[in-house]
Amino acid sequence: MNDPEDIDRVLRDSNLWFIVGLGDNPDRAAFSVAQVLQQRGKTIVPIHPRADTVHGAQGYSSIEEAVGVPDVVDVFVRSDRAGEFADQAIAAGAAAVWFQLDVIDDLAAARVENAGMVMIQDRCPAIEWAQRSRAR
């Protein structure tokens, strides 16, 4: 988990990001991170109970209803709810699950890794890109 090479590969090679918890509230971290993902050329799919359209992307109320197989399921929910979305990401055939800052569920992370998927926990892709840019 959180292997630097895996993080680099996910940031570089992924295209379709399902973002759990992404609604139309600009004061939430998911809103700004989704914008950064789009600026980096990623396709975002908001996953939120209200199924809001965010940054021009059609939202869906669940991972199961969304169109396509995600490269990454990026989870912006409380830790006590993250496991259900990790399980849905496994069922959807995602290549990676990314739990955002302060989202920690070691049992769910183990299920993701046991399914042969990349697991990133307690990290933010926007911060990871910024840190990698500064290191160059």
GUFIRO-564952 format. One record per atom (N, C-alpha, C): residue number from 1; residue in one letter; atom name; x, y, z. Coordinates in Angstrom, 2 decimals. Atoms other than C-alpha are relative to their C-alpha. Layout:
N
{milo NUM, "A", "CA", {X, Y, Z}};
...
***
This chain:
136
{milo 1, "M", "N", {0.84, -1.18, 0.00}};
{milo 1, "M", "CA", {0.00, 0.00, 0.00}};
{milo 1, "M", "C", {0.89, 1.25, 0.00}};
{milo 2, "N", "N", {-0.69, -1.29, 0.10}};
{milo 2, "N", "CA", {1.13, 3.55, -0.84}};
{milo 2, "N", "C", {1.43, -0.13, -0.53}};
{milo 3, "D", "N", {-1.30, 0.17, 0.64}};
{milo 3, "D", "CA", {4.08, 2.25, -2.84}};
{milo 3, "D", "C", {0.22, 1.19, -0.95}};
{milo 4, "P", "N", {-0.23, -1.17, 0.86}};
{milo 4, "P", "CA", {5.66, 5.33, -4.52}};
{milo 4, "P", "C", {-0.08, -0.32, -1.50}};
{milo 5, "E", "N", {0.09, 0.37, 1.42}};
{milo 5, "E", "CA", {5.94, 3.47, -7.84}};
{milo 5, "E", "C", {-1.45, -0.21, -0.42}};
{milo 6, "D", "N", {1.42, 0.15, 0.30}};
{milo 6, "D", "CA", {2.26, 2.53, -7.69}};
{milo 6, "D", "C", {-0.68, 1.36, -0.13}};
{milo 7, "I", "N", {0.58, -1.34, 0.06}};
{milo 7, "I", "CA", {1.33, 6.14, -6.96}};
{milo 7, "I", "C", {0.38, 0.68, -1.31}};
{milo 8, "D", "N", {-0.45, -0.58, 1.27}};
{milo 8, "D", "CA", {3.44, 7.33, -9.91}};
{milo 8, "D", "C", {-0.77, -0.59, -1.17}};
{milo 9, "R", "N", {0.67, 0.69, 1.10}};
{milo 9, "R", "CA", {1.87, 4.73, -12.20}};
{milo 9, "R", "C", {-1.48, 0.39, -0.08}};
{milo 10, "V", "N", {1.41, -0.39, 0.00}};
{milo 10, "V", "CA", {-1.69, 5.57, -11.13}};
{milo 10, "V", "C", {-0.16, 1.43, -0.51}};
{milo 11, "L", "N", {0.09, -1.39, 0.45}};
{milo 11, "L", "CA", {-1.11, 9.28, -11.61}};
{milo 11, "L", "C", {0.29, 0.13, -1.49}};
{milo 12, "R", "N", {-0.43, -0.11, 1.41}};
{milo 12, "R", "CA", {0.55, 8.76, -14.98}};
{milo 12, "R", "C", {-0.94, -0.74, -0.96}};
{milo 13, "D", "N", {0.62, 0.89, 0.98}};
{milo 13, "D", "CA", {-1.40, 5.91, -16.58}};
{milo 13, "D", "C", {-1.52, -0.09, 0.09}};
{milo 14, "S", "N", {1.46, 0.12, -0.14}};
{milo 14, "S", "CA", {-4.98, 6.19, -15.31}};
{milo 14, "S", "C", {-0.70, 1.07, -0.82}};
{milo 15, "N", "N", {0.81, -0.98, 0.74}};
{milo 15, "N", "CA", {-7.72, 7.94, -17.26}};
{milo 15, "N", "C", {-1.35, 0.26, 0.65}};
{milo 16, "L", "N", {1.37, -0.13, -0.49}};
{milo 16, "L", "CA", {-11.17, 7.27, -15.79}};
{milo 16, "L", "C", {-0.03, -0.11, 1.52}};
{milo 17, "W", "N", {0.05, -0.08, -1.46}};
{milo 17, "W", "CA", {-11.61, 8.34, -12.16}};
{milo 17, "W", "C", {-1.45, 0.15, 0.46}};
{milo 18, "F", "N", {1.29, -0.13, -0.67}};
{milo 18, "F", "CA", {-14.87, 7.63, -10.31}};
{milo 18, "F", "C", {0.31, 0.65, 1.35}};
{milo 19, "I", "N", {-0.30, -0.74, -1.23}};
{milo 19, "I", "CA", {-14.92, 10.13, -7.43}};
{milo 19, "I", "C", {-1.20, -0.07, 0.93}};
{milo 20, "V", "N", {1.08, 0.22, -0.96}};
{milo 20, "V", "CA", {-17.08, 9.00, -4.53}};
{milo 20, "V", "C", {-0.05, 1.17, 0.97}};
{milo 21, "G", "N", {0.17, -1.15, -0.89}};
{milo 21, "G", "CA", {-18.47, 11.94, -2.57}};
{milo 21, "G", "C", {0.12, 1.33, -0.72}};
{milo 22, "L", "N", {-0.13, -1.24, 0.77}};
{milo 22, "L", "CA", {-18.06, 14.48, -5.38}};
{milo 22, "L", "C", {-1.38, 0.56, -0.32}};
{milo 23, "G", "N", {1.23, -0.74, 0.27}};
{milo 23, "G", "CA", {-20.98, 16.90, -5.33}};
{milo 23, "G", "C", {0.34, 1.37, -0.53}};
{milo 24, "D", "N", {-0.19, -1.31, 0.61}};
{milo 24, "D", "CA", {-21.44, 20.43, -6.57}};
{milo 24, "D", "C", {0.37, 1.11, 1.00}};
{milo 25, "N", "N", {-0.37, -0.98, -1.02}};
{milo 25, "N", "CA", {-20.23, 22.15, -3.37}};
{milo 25, "N", "C", {1.48, 0.39, -0.18}};
{milo 26, "P", "N", {-1.39, -0.41, 0.23}};
{milo 26, "P", "CA", {-17.10, 24.19, -4.21}};
{milo 26, "P", "C", {0.85, 0.12, 1.27}};
{milo 27, "D", "N", {-0.75, -0.08, -1.26}};
{milo 27, "D", "CA", {-16.13, 24.33, -0.53}};
{milo 27, "D", "C", {0.53, -1.35, 0.47}};
{milo 28, "R", "N", {-0.45, 1.35, -0.37}};
{milo 28, "R", "CA", {-15.49, 20.57, -0.40}};
{milo 28, "R", "C", {1.27, -0.35, -0.77}};
{milo 29, "A", "N", {-1.27, 0.38, 0.62}};
{milo 29, "A", "CA", {-12.06, 19.09, -1.14}};
{milo 29, "A", "C", {-0.20, -0.78, -1.30}};
{milo 30, "A", "N", {0.23, 0.80, 1.21}};
{milo 30, "A", "CA", {-13.50, 16.66, -3.69}};
{milo 30, "A", "C", {-0.20, 0.89, -1.22}};
{milo 31, "F", "N", {0.28, -0.91, 1.11}};
{milo 31, "F", "CA", {-14.62, 19.60, -5.84}};
{milo 31, "F", "C", {1.30, 0.51, -0.62}};
{milo 32, "S", "N", {-1.25, -0.55, 0.54}};
{milo 32, "S", "CA", {-11.14, 21.12, -6.16}};
{milo 32, "S", "C", {0.93, -1.11, -0.50}};
{milo 33, "V", "N", {-0.84, 1.10, 0.47}};
{milo 33, "V", "CA", {-9.34, 17.77, -6.47}};
{milo 33, "V", "C", {-0.50, -0.49, -1.36}};
{milo 34, "A", "N", {0.56, 0.41, 1.29}};
{milo 34, "A", "CA", {-11.70, 16.77, -9.29}};
{milo 34, "A", "C", {0.42, 0.97, -1.11}};
{milo 35, "Q", "N", {-0.43, -1.01, 0.97}};
{milo 35, "Q", "CA", {-10.82, 20.02, -11.04}};
{milo 35, "Q", "C", {1.48, -0.22, -0.38}};
{milo 36, "V", "N", {-1.41, 0.28, 0.28}};
{milo 36, "V", "CA", {-7.10, 19.23, -10.73}};
{milo 36, "V", "C", {0.11, -1.25, -0.89}};
{milo 37, "L", "N", {-0.03, 1.21, 0.82}};
{milo 37, "L", "CA", {-7.73, 15.74, -12.14}};
{milo 37, "L", "C", {-0.36, 0.33, -1.45}};
{milo 38, "Q", "N", {0.38, -0.40, 1.36}};
{milo 38, "Q", "CA", {-9.50, 17.25, -15.14}};
{milo 38, "Q", "C", {1.13, 0.78, -0.67}};
{milo 39, "Q", "N", {-1.11, -0.78, 0.56}};
{milo 39, "Q", "CA", {-6.65, 19.72, -15.65}};
{milo 39, "Q", "C", {1.16, -0.90, -0.41}};
{milo 40, "R", "N", {-1.05, 0.96, 0.32}};
{milo 40, "R", "CA", {-4.31, 16.71, -15.73}};
{milo 40, "R", "C", {-0.43, -0.98, -1.10}};
{milo 41, "G", "N", {0.46, 0.82, 1.11}};
{milo 41, "G", "CA", {-6.37, 15.16, -18.53}};
{milo 41, "G", "C", {-0.82, -1.22, 0.38}};
{milo 42, "K", "N", {0.79, 1.15, -0.45}};
{milo 42, "K", "CA", {-8.36, 12.69, -16.43}};
{milo 42, "K", "C", {-1.48, 0.26, -0.24}};
{milo 43, "T", "N", {1.45, -0.06, 0.10}};
{milo 43, "T", "CA", {-12.02, 11.93, -17.03}};
{milo 43, "T", "C", {-0.55, -0.31, 1.37}};
{milo 44, "I", "N", {0.58, 0.21, -1.33}};
{milo 44, "I", "CA", {-13.99, 12.30, -13.82}};
{milo 44, "I", "C", {-1.46, -0.42, -0.12}};
{milo 45, "V", "N", {1.39, 0.41, -0.11}};
{milo 45, "V", "CA", {-17.27, 10.66, -12.88}};
{milo 45, "V", "C", {-0.42, 0.21, 1.45}};
{milo 46, "P", "N", {0.47, -0.22, -1.36}};
{milo 46, "P", "CA", {-19.00, 12.09, -9.80}};
{milo 46, "P", "C", {-0.91, -1.14, 0.46}};
{milo 47, "I", "N", {0.85, 1.01, -0.63}};
{milo 47, "I", "CA", {-20.48, 9.43, -7.51}};
{milo 47, "I", "C", {-0.52, 0.63, 1.29}};
{milo 48, "H", "N", {0.59, -0.72, -1.13}};
{milo 48, "H", "CA", {-22.88, 11.08, -5.08}};
{milo 48, "H", "C", {-1.49, -0.32, 0.03}};
{milo 49, "P", "N", {1.44, 0.33, -0.06}};
{milo 49, "P", "CA", {-26.42, 10.31, -3.82}};
{milo 49, "P", "C", {-0.88, 0.95, -0.82}};
{milo 50, "R", "N", {0.81, -0.94, 0.79}};
{milo 50, "R", "CA", {-27.72, 13.47, -5.55}};
{milo 50, "R", "C", {0.28, -0.08, -1.50}};
{milo 51, "A", "N", {-0.38, 0.16, 1.40}};
{milo 51, "A", "CA", {-26.00, 12.49, -8.84}};
{milo 51, "A", "C", {0.14, 1.34, -0.70}};
{milo 52, "D", "N", {-0.22, -1.33, 0.57}};
{milo 52, "D", "CA", {-24.97, 16.10, -9.44}};
{milo 52, "D", "C", {0.90, -0.07, -1.23}};
{milo 53, "T", "N", {-0.97, -0.23, 1.06}};
{milo 53, "T", "CA", {-23.30, 17.19, -12.65}};
{milo 53, "T", "C", {1.02, 0.97, 0.57}};
{milo 54, "V", "N", {-1.07, -0.79, -0.59}};
{milo 54, "V", "CA", {-19.92, 18.58, -11.57}};
{milo 54, "V", "C", {1.09, 0.19, -1.04}};
{milo 55, "H", "N", {-1.04, -0.32, 0.98}};
{milo 55, "H", "CA", {-17.34, 20.32, -13.76}};
{milo 55, "H", "C", {-0.37, -0.55, -1.38}};
{milo 56, "G", "N", {0.47, 0.47, 1.29}};
{milo 56, "G", "CA", {-19.48, 19.32, -16.74}};
{milo 56, "G", "C", {-0.14, -1.51, -0.12}};
{milo 57, "A", "N", {0.06, 1.47, 0.03}};
{milo 57, "A", "CA", {-19.35, 15.61, -15.84}};
{milo 57, "A", "C", {-1.29, -0.49, 0.64}};
{milo 58, "Q", "N", {1.24, 0.59, -0.51}};
{milo 58, "Q", "CA", {-22.59, 13.66, -15.39}};
{milo 58, "Q", "C", {0.29, -0.82, 1.25}};
{milo 59, "G", "N", {-0.14, 0.75, -1.23}};
{milo 59, "G", "CA", {-22.94, 12.31, -11.87}};
{milo 59, "G", "C", {-0.92, -1.20, 0.04}};
{milo 60, "Y", "N", {0.80, 1.20, -0.21}};
{milo 60, "Y", "CA", {-24.31, 8.97, -10.77}};
{milo 60, "Y", "C", {-0.16, -0.21, 1.49}};
{milo 61, "S", "N", {0.25, 0.18, -1.42}};
{milo 61, "S", "CA", {-25.82, 7.96, -7.46}};
{milo 61, "S", "C", {0.78, -1.17, 0.60}};
{milo 62, "S", "N", {-0.79, 1.12, -0.51}};
{milo 62, "S", "CA", {-23.68, 4.81, -7.19}};
{milo 62, "S", "C", {1.03, -0.43, -1.04}};
{milo 63, "I", "N", {-1.02, 0.54, 0.91}};
{milo 63, "I", "CA", {-20.63, 3.11, -8.67}};
{milo 63, "I", "C", {-0.66, -0.95, -1.00}};
{milo 64, "E", "N", {0.67, 0.97, 0.86}};
{milo 64, "E", "CA", {-22.91, 0.39, -10.07}};
{milo 64, "E", "C", {-0.73, 0.67, -1.16}};
{milo 65, "E", "N", {0.76, -0.68, 1.04}};
{milo 65, "E", "CA", {-24.94, 2.93, -12.07}};
{milo 65, "E", "C", {0.89, 0.74, -1.00}};
{milo 66, "A", "N", {-0.89, -0.78, 0.87}};
{milo 66, "A", "CA", {-21.93, 4.72, -13.56}};
{milo 66, "A", "C", {0.40, -0.81, -1.23}};
{milo 67, "V", "N", {-0.34, 0.61, 1.28}};
{milo 67, "V", "CA", {-20.84, 4.03, -17.11}};
{milo 67, "V", "C", {1.51, -0.18, -0.11}};
{milo 68, "G", "N", {-1.41, 0.27, 0.21}};
{milo 68, "G", "CA", {-17.50, 2.38, -17.81}};
{milo 68, "G", "C", {0.62, -0.75, 1.17}};
{milo 69, "V", "N", {-0.79, 0.66, -1.04}};
{milo 69, "V", "CA", {-14.87, 0.50, -15.85}};
{milo 69, "V", "C", {1.05, 1.00, 0.46}};
{milo 70, "P", "N", {-0.92, -1.03, -0.47}};
{milo 70, "P", "CA", {-12.93, 2.91, -13.65}};
{milo 70, "P", "C", {1.44, -0.50, 0.09}};
{milo 71, "D", "N", {-1.40, 0.28, -0.30}};
{milo 71, "D", "CA", {-9.17, 3.00, -13.60}};
{milo 71, "D", "C", {0.24, 0.18, 1.49}};
{milo 72, "V", "N", {-0.18, -0.33, -1.42}};
{milo 72, "V", "CA", {-9.39, 4.55, -10.13}};
{milo 72, "V", "C", {-1.36, 0.34, 0.60}};
{milo 73, "V", "N", {1.13, -0.47, -0.80}};
{milo 73, "V", "CA", {-12.13, 4.85, -7.54}};
{milo 73, "V", "C", {0.61, 0.79, 1.15}};
{milo 74, "D", "N", {-0.57, -0.96, -0.94}};
{milo 74, "D", "CA", {-11.20, 7.90, -5.47}};
{milo 74, "D", "C", {-1.08, 0.30, 1.04}};
{milo 75, "V", "N", {1.02, 0.01, -1.04}};
{milo 75, "V", "CA", {-13.01, 7.92, -2.11}};
{milo 75, "V", "C", {0.16, 1.19, 0.95}};
{milo 76, "F", "N", {0.09, -1.17, -0.87}};
{milo 76, "F", "CA", {-13.95, 11.15, -0.29}};
{milo 76, "F", "C", {-1.16, -0.16, 0.97}};
{milo 77, "V", "N", {1.02, 0.18, -1.03}};
{milo 77, "V", "CA", {-16.12, 9.77, 2.52}};
{milo 77, "V", "C", {0.70, -0.33, 1.31}};
{milo 78, "R", "N", {-0.57, 0.35, -1.31}};
{milo 78, "R", "CA", {-15.61, 9.11, 6.23}};
{milo 78, "R", "C", {0.56, -1.42, -0.03}};
{milo 79, "S", "N", {-0.66, 1.31, -0.06}};
{milo 79, "S", "CA", {-13.39, 6.18, 7.07}};
{milo 79, "S", "C", {-0.98, -1.13, 0.29}};
{milo 80, "D", "N", {0.93, 1.08, -0.35}};
{milo 80, "D", "CA", {-16.31, 4.23, 8.55}};
{milo 80, "D", "C", {-0.92, -0.38, -1.15}};
{milo 81, "R", "N", {0.79, 0.34, 1.19}};
{milo 81, "R", "CA", {-18.01, 4.27, 5.13}};
{milo 81, "R", "C", {0.86, -0.42, -1.18}};
{milo 82, "A", "N", {-0.89, 0.23, 1.14}};
{milo 82, "A", "CA", {-14.96, 3.77, 2.91}};
{milo 82, "A", "C", {-0.01, -1.45, -0.48}};
{milo 83, "G", "N", {-0.05, 1.41, 0.36}};
{milo 83, "G", "CA", {-15.03, -0.03, 2.99}};
{milo 83, "G", "C", {-1.05, -0.41, -1.00}};
{milo 84, "E", "N", {1.05, 0.38, 0.94}};
{milo 84, "E", "CA", {-18.34, -0.30, 1.18}};
{milo 84, "E", "C", {0.35, 0.43, -1.42}};
{milo 85, "F", "N", {-0.38, -0.48, 1.33}};
{milo 85, "F", "CA", {-16.93, 1.75, -1.70}};
{milo 85, "F", "C", {1.22, -0.74, -0.53}};
{milo 86, "A", "N", {-1.10, 0.86, 0.42}};
{milo 86, "A", "CA", {-13.74, -0.30, -1.77}};
{milo 86, "A", "C", {-0.56, -1.29, -0.58}};
{milo 87, "D", "N", {0.61, 1.23, 0.48}};
{milo 87, "D", "CA", {-15.90, -3.40, -2.16}};
{milo 87, "D", "C", {-0.70, 0.22, -1.34}};
{milo 88, "Q", "N", {0.65, -0.31, 1.28}};
{milo 88, "Q", "CA", {-17.91, -1.74, -4.93}};
{milo 88, "Q", "C", {1.04, 0.20, -1.11}};
{milo 89, "A", "N", {-1.07, -0.19, 0.98}};
{milo 89, "A", "CA", {-14.65, -0.76, -6.67}};
{milo 89, "A", "C", {0.54, -1.35, -0.46}};
{milo 90, "I", "N", {-0.44, 1.35, 0.35}};
{milo 90, "I", "CA", {-13.52, -4.39, -6.55}};
{milo 90, "I", "C", {-1.00, -0.62, -0.97}};
{milo 91, "A", "N", {1.05, 0.59, 0.84}};
{milo 91, "A", "CA", {-16.85, -5.51, -8.02}};
{milo 91, "A", "C", {-0.06, 0.66, -1.38}};
{milo 92, "A", "N", {0.04, -0.73, 1.28}};
{milo 92, "A", "CA", {-16.62, -2.83, -10.74}};
{milo 92, "A", "C", {1.21, -0.28, -0.88}};
{milo 93, "G", "N", {-1.19, 0.31, 0.78}};
{milo 93, "G", "CA", {-13.20, -4.09, -11.84}};
{milo 93, "G", "C", {1.00, 1.13, -0.10}};
{milo 94, "A", "N", {-0.96, -1.11, 0.00}};
{milo 94, "A", "CA", {-11.27, -0.93, -10.99}};
{milo 94, "A", "C", {1.42, -0.54, 0.13}};
{milo 95, "A", "N", {-1.41, 0.38, -0.13}};
{milo 95, "A", "CA", {-7.49, -1.08, -11.25}};
{milo 95, "A", "C", {0.59, 0.47, 1.32}};
{milo 96, "A", "N", {-0.55, -0.58, -1.23}};
{milo 96, "A", "CA", {-6.92, 1.05, -8.15}};
{milo 96, "A", "C", {-1.11, 0.63, 0.82}};
{milo 97, "V", "N", {0.86, -0.73, -0.93}};
{milo 97, "V", "CA", {-8.66, 2.44, -5.09}};
{milo 97, "V", "C", {0.88, 1.00, 0.71}};
{milo 98, "W", "N", {-0.76, -1.09, -0.62}};
{milo 98, "W", "CA", {-7.52, 5.77, -3.67}};
{milo 98, "W", "C", {-0.88, 0.57, 1.10}};
{milo 99, "F", "N", {0.68, -0.63, -1.12}};
{milo 99, "F", "CA", {-8.64, 6.80, -0.18}};
{milo 99, "F", "C", {0.69, 1.33, 0.27}};
{milo 100, "Q", "N", {-0.53, -1.35, -0.18}};
{milo 100, "Q", "CA", {-8.20, 10.53, 0.33}};
{milo 100, "Q", "C", {0.60, 0.21, 1.39}};
{milo 101, "L", "N", {-0.59, -0.34, -1.30}};
{milo 101, "L", "CA", {-6.44, 12.25, 3.22}};
{milo 101, "L", "C", {-0.98, -0.28, 1.14}};
{milo 102, "D", "N", {0.76, 0.34, -1.21}};
{milo 102, "D", "CA", {-7.68, 11.01, 6.60}};
{milo 102, "D", "C", {-1.07, -1.06, -0.22}};
{milo 103, "V", "N", {0.91, 1.14, 0.23}};
{milo 103, "V", "CA", {-9.69, 8.20, 4.98}};
{milo 103, "V", "C", {0.85, -1.26, 0.15}};
{milo 104, "I", "N", {-0.82, 1.16, -0.35}};
{milo 104, "I", "CA", {-8.28, 5.06, 6.58}};
{milo 104, "I", "C", {-0.90, -1.16, 0.40}};
{milo 105, "D", "N", {0.70, 1.23, -0.34}};
{milo 105, "D", "CA", {-9.70, 1.56, 6.62}};
{milo 105, "D", "C", {0.94, -1.14, -0.43}};
{milo 106, "D", "N", {-1.00, 1.01, 0.31}};
{milo 106, "D", "CA", {-6.97, -1.07, 6.83}};
{milo 106, "D", "C", {-0.61, -1.32, -0.46}};
{milo 107, "L", "N", {0.64, 1.24, 0.44}};
{milo 107, "L", "CA", {-9.38, -4.00, 6.46}};
{milo 107, "L", "C", {-0.46, 0.12, -1.45}};
{milo 108, "A", "N", {0.41, -0.22, 1.40}};
{milo 108, "A", "CA", {-10.83, -2.53, 3.26}};
{milo 108, "A", "C", {1.21, 0.03, -0.91}};
{milo 109, "A", "N", {-1.23, -0.06, 0.79}};
{milo 109, "A", "CA", {-7.32, -1.79, 2.01}};
{milo 109, "A", "C", {0.54, -1.40, -0.26}};
{milo 110, "A", "N", {-0.46, 1.37, 0.17}};
{milo 110, "A", "CA", {-6.37, -5.42, 2.58}};
{milo 110, "A", "C", {-0.86, -0.75, -1.02}};
{milo 111, "R", "N", {0.89, 0.64, 0.99}};
{milo 111, "R", "CA", {-9.43, -6.58, 0.58}};
{milo 111, "R", "C", {0.37, 0.45, -1.41}};
{milo 112, "V", "N", {-0.39, -0.54, 1.32}};
{milo 112, "V", "CA", {-8.40, -4.31, -2.30}};
{milo 112, "V", "C", {1.29, -0.66, -0.47}};
{milo 113, "E", "N", {-1.28, 0.60, 0.37}};
{milo 113, "E", "CA", {-4.84, -5.61, -2.27}};
{milo 113, "E", "C", {-0.14, -1.50, -0.27}};
{milo 114, "N", "N", {0.23, 1.44, 0.22}};
{milo 114, "N", "CA", {-6.02, -9.23, -1.97}};
{milo 114, "N", "C", {-0.70, -0.28, -1.32}};
{milo 115, "A", "N", {0.66, 0.12, 1.31}};
{milo 115, "A", "CA", {-8.09, -8.62, -5.11}};
{milo 115, "A", "C", {0.98, 0.31, -1.13}};
{milo 116, "G", "N", {-1.00, -0.26, 1.02}};
{milo 116, "G", "CA", {-4.85, -7.75, -6.91}};
{milo 116, "G", "C", {0.01, 1.42, -0.53}};
{milo 117, "M", "N", {0.11, -1.39, 0.42}};
{milo 117, "M", "CA", {-5.56, -4.04, -7.14}};
{milo 117, "M", "C", {1.00, 0.87, 0.77}};
{milo 118, "V", "N", {-0.84, -0.99, -0.68}};
{milo 118, "V", "CA", {-3.44, -1.02, -6.24}};
{milo 118, "V", "C", {-0.85, 0.70, 1.06}};
{milo 119, "M", "N", {0.68, -0.70, -1.08}};
{milo 119, "M", "CA", {-4.40, 0.55, -2.91}};
{milo 119, "M", "C", {0.86, 1.16, 0.46}};
{milo 120, "I", "N", {-0.65, -1.19, -0.52}};
{milo 120, "I", "CA", {-3.50, 4.09, -1.94}};
{milo 120, "I", "C", {-0.92, 0.56, 1.07}};
{milo 121, "Q", "N", {0.82, -0.40, -1.14}};
{milo 121, "Q", "CA", {-4.69, 5.32, 1.44}};
{milo 121, "Q", "C", {0.60, 1.22, 0.68}};
{milo 122, "D", "N", {-0.40, -1.18, -0.75}};
{milo 122, "D", "CA", {-4.60, 8.64, 3.29}};
{milo 122, "D", "C", {0.96, 0.88, -0.81}};
{milo 123, "R", "N", {-0.79, -0.83, 0.90}};
{milo 123, "R", "CA", {-3.15, 10.50, 0.29}};
{milo 123, "R", "C", {-0.95, 0.80, -0.90}};
{milo 124, "C", "N", {0.78, -0.83, 0.93}};
{milo 124, "C", "CA", {-4.34, 13.17, -2.16}};
{milo 124, "C", "C", {0.76, 0.11, -1.32}};
{milo 125, "P", "N", {-0.72, -0.07, 1.27}};
{milo 125, "P", "CA", {-3.50, 13.03, -5.88}};
{milo 125, "P", "C", {0.51, 1.41, -0.32}};
{milo 126, "A", "N", {-0.46, -1.37, 0.28}};
{milo 126, "A", "CA", {-3.28, 16.83, -6.12}};
{milo 126, "A", "C", {1.29, 0.30, 0.76}};
{milo 127, "I", "N", {-1.21, -0.22, -0.81}};
{milo 127, "I", "CA", {-0.71, 16.92, -3.32}};
{milo 127, "I", "C", {1.14, -0.85, -0.55}};
{milo 128, "E", "N", {-1.04, 0.87, 0.55}};
{milo 128, "E", "CA", {1.18, 13.96, -4.79}};
{milo 128, "E", "C", {0.60, 0.60, -1.27}};
{milo 129, "W", "N", {-0.52, -0.64, 1.21}};
{milo 129, "W", "CA", {1.48, 15.74, -8.16}};
{milo 129, "W", "C", {0.87, 1.20, 0.35}};
{milo 130, "A", "N", {-0.76, -1.19, -0.40}};
{milo 130, "A", "CA", {2.64, 18.94, -6.48}};
{milo 130, "A", "C", {1.36, -0.40, 0.58}};
{milo 131, "Q", "N", {-1.25, 0.44, -0.60}};
{milo 131, "Q", "CA", {5.28, 17.09, -4.45}};
{milo 131, "Q", "C", {0.95, -0.55, -1.06}};
{milo 132, "R", "N", {-0.84, 0.55, 1.05}};
{milo 132, "R", "CA", {6.55, 15.26, -7.51}};
{milo 132, "R", "C", {0.53, 1.09, -0.92}};
{milo 133, "S", "N", {-0.46, -1.13, 0.83}};
{milo 133, "S", "CA", {6.75, 18.50, -9.51}};
{milo 133, "S", "C", {1.14, 0.75, 0.67}};
{milo 134, "R", "N", {-1.05, -0.70, -0.74}};
{milo 134, "R", "CA", {8.82, 20.16, -6.78}};
{milo 134, "R", "C", {1.30, -0.81, 0.07}};
{milo 135, "A", "N", {-1.18, 0.87, -0.12}};
{milo 135, "A", "CA", {11.16, 17.16, -6.58}};
{milo 135, "A", "C", {0.83, -0.04, -1.28}};
{milo 136, "R", "N", {-0.72, 0.06, 1.29}};
{milo 136, "R", "CA", {12.12, 17.51, -10.24}};
{milo 136, "R", "C", {0.85, 1.20, -0.22}};
***
